[in-house]
């Protein structure tokens, strides 16, 4: 793995590749989220990232609005990055062959081996065309998944999920899923406290699991029909207690069958899968922010036993609770590509 080329400030450098007819919201997402990450999860902490925007050549880049973005850096910035994020472009939507245009291929060739590389929306077409997704899990915007599967049969496309993490290569669905992906990378680099602080200041949900469905059939509940939000709010206040489907359904005065169907429509997963995710997220916070033994963390999160906690923790995060705690207690200096001690899914 290549060594990190730290910026003059010593911060992890994120290079964002902007191409013609970019979506400004995607560029703003990366700068806003990584730019707000601070050591100690406080506004007064030192910035943890330096974000630079680059293009295939410096100058004006068209957007899908009635304005352009002036980009000062060329593709040489890619060679100096610890993380590269490829944004989507109108070119991706009209692509008729999986090959890359020579200027883009030459730009991507500047990326050092082992650099963490990610895409937002149809930027996955670029990573796939460069061979970076061969044999790996990936996703893209649901409108373009059929075209992606046709062009790149060697990629394990998951058209349903918000984002995928294959360690050093990550992909996300539409631009809103880019928020989830950036927060996921920040959380993987620096833990839940830093990522949660970024999310609070951006006023976005702190964590949506990558495996959550891209397209939820009924994301805004019909006011004429009871939703499941009250049951979810109750569950979050009582995670340490035994929680059954019967108890959840009773909070909405629904049958278990009807509640389960409504829950999946509104959240994109089953009630029990959602409940396990919330318990693992609480366990992450407790492992970071307390000295509680593993068995007490298991009890406080409703996961029961230390063995059960270790199983669900490893299933979700690819590491053990003790390794996670040793990695994220405090804010140790990051290694190359922001991957301390291999914690997090895929390790980076």
C-alpha positions as CSV (number, residue, x, y, z in Angstrom):
1,X,0.0,0.0,0.0
2,X,1.3,3.5,-0.8
3,X,2.2,5.8,2.0
4,X,-0.1,8.8,2.5
5,X,1.1,12.0,1.0
6,X,-0.1,14.4,3.7
7,X,-0.9,18.0,2.8
8,X,1.3,20.8,4.2
9,X,-1.1,20.9,7.2
10,X,-0.6,17.1,7.8
11,X,-4.3,16.5,7.2
12,X,-5.9,13.6,5.2
13,X,-6.3,15.0,1.7
14,X,-9.5,14.4,-0.2
15,X,-9.4,15.1,-4.0
16,X,-12.8,15.6,-5.7
17,X,-12.8,15.0,-9.4
18,X,-15.3,17.3,-11.2
19,X,-16.1,16.7,-14.8
20,X,-18.2,18.7,-17.3
21,X,-21.9,19.0,-16.5
22,X,-21.5,18.1,-12.9
23,X,-24.2,18.3,-10.2
24,X,-23.2,21.1,-7.9
25,X,-25.0,19.5,-4.9
26,X,-22.5,16.5,-5.1
27,X,-19.5,18.8,-5.0
28,X,-21.0,20.7,-2.1
29,X,-21.8,17.5,-0.1
30,X,-18.1,16.5,-0.1
31,X,-16.8,19.9,0.9
32,X,-19.5,20.5,3.5
33,X,-19.1,17.1,5.3
34,X,-15.4,16.5,5.2
35,X,-14.7,20.1,5.7
36,X,-16.7,20.1,9.0
37,X,-15.0,17.1,10.5
38,X,-13.0,18.3,13.6
39,X,-10.8,16.5,16.1
40,X,-12.5,15.8,19.4
41,X,-15.9,16.2,17.6
42,X,-16.0,19.9,18.6
43,X,-16.2,23.1,16.5
44,X,-13.0,24.2,18.1
45,X,-11.1,21.1,17.1
46,X,-8.5,21.0,14.4
47,X,-9.8,20.1,10.9
48,X,-9.3,16.5,10.1
49,X,-9.4,16.7,6.3
50,X,-8.2,19.0,3.5
51,X,-10.6,18.9,0.5
52,X,-9.5,20.1,-3.0
53,X,-11.4,20.1,-6.2
54,X,-9.7,19.1,-9.5
55,X,-10.8,18.7,-13.1
56,X,-9.2,17.2,-16.2
57,X,-7.9,20.7,-16.8
58,X,-8.0,23.8,-14.7
59,X,-10.7,26.3,-15.6
60,X,-14.5,26.4,-15.8
61,X,-16.6,23.3,-15.4
62,X,-20.2,23.3,-16.6
63,X,-22.9,22.4,-14.2
64,X,-26.5,21.2,-14.8
65,X,-27.6,24.7,-13.7
66,X,-27.2,28.1,-15.3
67,X,-23.7,28.7,-13.9
68,X,-20.2,27.2,-14.0
69,X,-17.7,26.3,-11.3
70,X,-14.1,27.5,-11.7
71,X,-11.7,24.8,-10.7
72,X,-8.1,25.8,-9.9
73,X,-6.5,22.3,-9.8
74,X,-5.8,19.8,-12.6
75,X,-5.5,16.0,-12.5
76,X,-2.1,16.3,-10.7
77,X,-4.1,16.7,-7.5
78,X,-5.2,13.1,-7.8
79,X,-1.6,11.9,-7.2
80,X,-1.4,13.8,-3.9
81,X,-4.7,12.5,-2.5
82,X,-5.4,10.0,0.3
83,X,-9.0,9.7,-0.8
84,X,-10.3,10.4,-4.3
85,X,-14.0,10.9,-4.9
86,X,-15.4,10.8,-8.5
87,X,-18.6,12.8,-9.0
88,X,-21.2,12.0,-11.6
89,X,-21.5,13.8,-14.9
90,X,-23.9,14.0,-17.8
91,X,-21.4,12.0,-19.8
92,X,-22.2,9.0,-17.7
93,X,-25.8,9.0,-18.7
94,X,-25.1,9.0,-22.4
95,X,-22.2,6.5,-22.2
96,X,-22.5,3.9,-24.9
97,X,-19.3,1.9,-24.2
98,X,-17.4,1.0,-21.1
99,X,-14.1,2.5,-22.3
100,X,-12.7,5.8,-20.8
101,X,-11.8,8.8,-22.9
102,X,-8.0,9.2,-23.0
103,X,-7.9,12.4,-20.8
104,X,-9.9,10.7,-18.1
105,X,-8.0,7.5,-18.3
106,X,-4.7,9.5,-18.0
107,X,-6.1,11.4,-15.0
108,X,-7.1,8.2,-13.2
109,X,-3.7,6.7,-13.9
110,X,-2.2,9.3,-11.6
111,X,-4.0,7.9,-8.5
112,X,-1.4,6.0,-6.4
113,X,-2.1,2.3,-5.8
114,X,-4.0,1.7,-2.6
115,X,-5.6,5.2,-2.5
116,X,-9.1,5.0,-1.2
117,X,-11.4,5.8,-4.2
118,X,-15.1,6.4,-4.1
119,X,-17.9,7.5,-6.4
120,X,-21.2,9.3,-6.0
121,X,-24.1,8.4,-8.2
122,X,-23.1,7.5,-11.8
123,X,-19.4,8.2,-11.0
124,X,-19.5,4.4,-10.5
125,X,-19.4,4.1,-14.3
126,X,-16.0,5.7,-14.3
127,X,-14.6,3.4,-11.6
128,X,-16.0,0.4,-13.4
129,X,-14.6,1.5,-16.8
130,X,-11.2,1.8,-15.1
131,X,-11.5,-1.8,-13.8
132,X,-11.5,-0.7,-10.2
133,X,-14.8,-2.5,-9.5
134,X,-14.1,-5.8,-11.2
135,X,-15.3,-8.7,-9.0
136,X,-16.4,-6.2,-6.3
137,X,-19.8,-5.1,-4.9
138,X,-21.0,-1.8,-6.2
139,X,-24.1,0.3,-6.7
140,X,-25.2,3.4,-8.6
141,X,-28.4,5.4,-9.1
142,X,-31.4,3.1,-9.5
143,X,-32.4,4.7,-12.8
144,X,-29.1,3.6,-14.4
145,X,-28.6,0.1,-12.8
146,X,-29.8,-1.8,-15.9
147,X,-27.4,0.1,-18.1
148,X,-24.6,-0.4,-15.6
149,X,-25.2,-4.2,-15.4
150,X,-25.2,-4.4,-19.2
151,X,-21.9,-2.6,-19.6
152,X,-20.1,-4.1,-16.6
153,X,-21.2,-7.8,-16.1
154,X,-17.9,-8.4,-14.2
155,X,-19.1,-6.1,-11.3
156,X,-21.3,-7.5,-8.6
157,X,-23.9,-4.8,-8.9
158,X,-26.4,-4.3,-6.0
159,X,-29.1,-2.1,-7.4
160,X,-31.0,-1.8,-4.1
161,X,-28.5,-0.4,-1.6
162,X,-27.5,3.2,-0.6
163,X,-23.8,2.5,-0.8
164,X,-21.2,-0.2,-0.8
165,X,-17.8,-0.5,0.9
166,X,-15.2,-2.8,-0.6
167,X,-12.4,-1.4,1.6
168,X,-10.4,0.8,-0.7
169,X,-13.2,1.3,-3.3
170,X,-16.7,2.6,-2.3
171,X,-19.7,3.5,-4.4
172,X,-23.0,5.3,-3.6
173,X,-26.4,5.7,-5.2
174,X,-27.9,9.1,-6.0
175,X,-26.6,12.4,-4.6
176,X,-28.4,12.1,-1.3
177,X,-26.8,8.7,-0.8
178,X,-23.5,10.5,-1.3
179,X,-24.2,12.1,2.1
180,X,-24.5,8.7,3.7
181,X,-21.3,7.5,2.0
182,X,-19.2,10.6,3.1
183,X,-20.5,10.2,6.7
184,X,-19.7,6.5,6.5
185,X,-16.1,7.2,5.5
186,X,-15.7,9.9,8.3
187,X,-17.2,7.4,10.8
188,X,-14.8,4.7,9.5
189,X,-11.8,7.1,9.8
190,X,-12.6,8.8,13.1
191,X,-15.6,7.0,14.8
192,X,-19.2,7.8,15.6
193,X,-18.6,10.9,17.7
194,X,-16.9,12.9,14.9
195,X,-19.3,11.6,12.2
196,X,-22.3,12.4,14.5
197,X,-21.0,16.0,15.1
198,X,-20.7,16.5,11.3
199,X,-24.2,15.2,10.8
200,X,-25.7,17.4,13.5
201,X,-24.1,20.5,12.1
202,X,-25.3,19.6,8.6
203,X,-28.7,18.7,10.0
204,X,-28.8,15.3,8.3
205,X,-29.4,11.8,9.8
206,X,-26.2,10.6,11.5
207,X,-26.3,7.1,10.0
208,X,-28.1,5.2,7.4
209,X,-26.9,1.7,6.9
210,X,-25.4,1.1,3.4
211,X,-27.7,-1.9,2.9
212,X,-30.9,0.2,3.4
213,X,-33.0,0.3,0.2
214,X,-32.4,3.1,-2.3
215,X,-36.0,3.5,-3.1
216,X,-38.6,3.3,-0.3
217,X,-42.1,2.9,-1.7
218,X,-43.7,5.1,0.9
219,X,-41.0,7.4,2.4
220,X,-43.6,10.0,3.5
221,X,-46.5,8.3,5.4
222,X,-50.0,8.8,4.2
223,X,-51.6,11.0,6.9
224,X,-54.8,9.1,6.6
225,X,-52.9,5.8,7.6
226,X,-51.0,5.2,10.8
227,X,-47.2,5.2,10.3
228,X,-44.6,3.3,12.4
229,X,-42.6,6.3,13.7
230,X,-44.1,6.2,17.2
231,X,-43.0,2.5,17.5
232,X,-39.5,3.4,16.4
233,X,-39.2,6.3,18.8
234,X,-40.4,4.1,21.6
235,X,-37.9,1.3,20.7
236,X,-35.0,3.8,20.7
237,X,-35.8,4.7,24.3
238,X,-36.1,1.1,25.4
239,X,-33.2,-0.7,23.5
240,X,-32.1,-2.4,26.8
241,X,-35.4,-4.1,27.1
242,X,-36.7,-7.2,25.3
243,X,-38.5,-5.9,22.2
244,X,-40.8,-8.1,20.2
245,X,-42.7,-7.6,17.0
246,X,-45.9,-7.9,19.1
247,X,-44.8,-5.0,21.3
248,X,-43.9,-2.8,18.4
249,X,-47.1,-3.5,16.5
250,X,-49.1,-2.8,19.7
251,X,-47.7,0.8,19.8
252,X,-49.3,1.5,16.4
253,X,-52.5,-0.6,17.2
254,X,-51.7,-2.8,14.2
255,X,-51.5,-6.5,13.6
256,X,-48.0,-7.8,13.3
257,X,-48.4,-8.6,9.7
258,X,-49.7,-5.1,8.8
259,X,-47.1,-3.4,11.0
260,X,-44.3,-5.4,9.3
261,X,-45.5,-4.5,5.9
262,X,-45.8,-0.8,6.8
263,X,-42.4,-0.8,8.5
264,X,-40.7,-2.2,5.4
265,X,-42.5,0.3,3.1
266,X,-41.4,3.3,5.3
267,X,-37.9,2.2,6.4
268,X,-36.8,-0.1,3.7
269,X,-35.9,-3.1,6.0
270,X,-37.6,-5.4,8.5
271,X,-38.3,-4.3,12.1
272,X,-35.9,-6.8,13.6
273,X,-33.1,-5.9,11.2
274,X,-33.6,-2.2,12.0
275,X,-33.6,-3.0,15.7
276,X,-30.3,-4.8,15.5
277,X,-28.7,-1.9,13.6
278,X,-29.9,0.5,16.3
279,X,-28.5,-1.6,19.0
280,X,-25.1,-2.0,17.3
281,X,-25.0,1.8,16.8
282,X,-25.6,2.3,20.5
283,X,-22.9,-0.2,21.2
284,X,-20.5,1.7,19.0
285,X,-21.2,4.9,21.0
286,X,-20.7,3.1,24.3
287,X,-17.4,1.5,23.2
288,X,-16.1,4.8,22.1
289,X,-17.3,7.0,25.0
290,X,-17.3,4.7,28.0
291,X,-15.1,2.2,29.8
292,X,-18.0,-0.3,30.3
293,X,-17.0,-3.9,30.0
294,X,-18.4,-5.7,26.9
295,X,-21.0,-7.6,28.9
296,X,-22.4,-4.4,30.3
297,X,-22.5,-2.8,26.9
298,X,-24.4,-5.9,25.7
299,X,-26.9,-5.5,28.5
300,X,-27.4,-1.8,27.9
301,X,-28.0,-2.2,24.2
302,X,-30.4,-5.2,24.5
303,X,-28.0,-7.5,22.7
304,X,-28.0,-9.7,25.8
305,X,-24.6,-11.5,26.1
306,X,-21.1,-10.5,25.2
307,X,-21.0,-13.3,22.7
308,X,-24.1,-12.0,21.0
309,X,-22.7,-8.4,20.9
310,X,-19.4,-9.7,19.4
311,X,-21.3,-11.5,16.7
312,X,-23.5,-8.6,15.6
313,X,-20.7,-6.2,16.0
314,X,-18.5,-8.3,13.7
315,X,-21.3,-8.8,11.2
316,X,-21.9,-5.1,11.0
317,X,-18.4,-3.7,11.2
318,X,-16.0,-6.5,10.4
319,X,-14.1,-6.1,13.7
320,X,-14.5,-6.9,17.4
321,X,-15.7,-4.6,20.1
322,X,-12.4,-4.5,21.8
323,X,-10.5,-3.7,18.6
324,X,-13.0,-1.0,17.8
325,X,-12.6,0.5,21.3
326,X,-8.8,0.6,21.1
327,X,-9.0,2.2,17.7
328,X,-11.6,5.0,18.4
329,X,-11.0,5.9,22.0
330,X,-9.6,9.4,21.5
331,X,-8.5,10.6,18.0
332,X,-5.2,8.9,17.2
333,X,-3.3,10.1,14.1
334,X,-4.7,8.4,11.0
335,X,-2.5,6.1,8.9
336,X,-2.5,6.2,5.2
337,X,-6.0,6.6,3.7
338,X,-7.5,7.2,7.2
339,X,-7.7,3.5,8.2
340,X,-6.6,3.1,11.8
341,X,-5.7,-0.5,12.6
342,X,-8.0,-2.0,10.0
343,X,-11.2,-1.2,11.8
344,X,-14.4,-0.9,9.8
345,X,-15.9,-3.0,7.1
346,X,-13.1,-3.9,4.6
347,X,-10.4,-2.0,6.6
348,X,-9.4,0.4,3.8
